[in-house]
Amino acid sequence: MRVTPALVADEHEWVRSRDSVVELINRVRADLGAAFDTAVDPVSTEQYRTEVDRVFADGDVAVNVAALVGLLRDLDVEGDYPGFVVDEYLGRELAATVASTKGRPFSMLAEATFHVADVGTHGAPDEPAGADDLDAALAAGFQTRLPGWDWTEGESPFAVGGGD
């Protein structure tokens, strides 16, 4: 794989046009909301696309997201199961990288959410093994970045002092 500015731009367009990720984000949010007895706002396609643009506007993040997306798009392992570890690893890293500009706690949350998204995501038999992990990773990373969770709105009640 050779990562160039042109490749990053191509991956940006591919991720931005992946409307199926919005459906997966909303499914994950509904599942997590039910599990934690809370209401979570759904995400629109426009919100998703705007957030994709924000991620790719940061060149340091964009190059890493593009590389991970490209790897997962092409990753296939004969018999699939031996590749289970590598596609899970890359998926977690992609989710964390997408959420990274919001800080380490959000990156960790995206990694955990990746597993929730991945359990219910299955690619077609003719798709590479990494395809379903790619969708789960994008859903986990972007759902973590996007508003809709009450606990992420406003200041944390655990902040101490004024920082001055």
Disulfide bonds with the S-S distance in Angstrom:
none
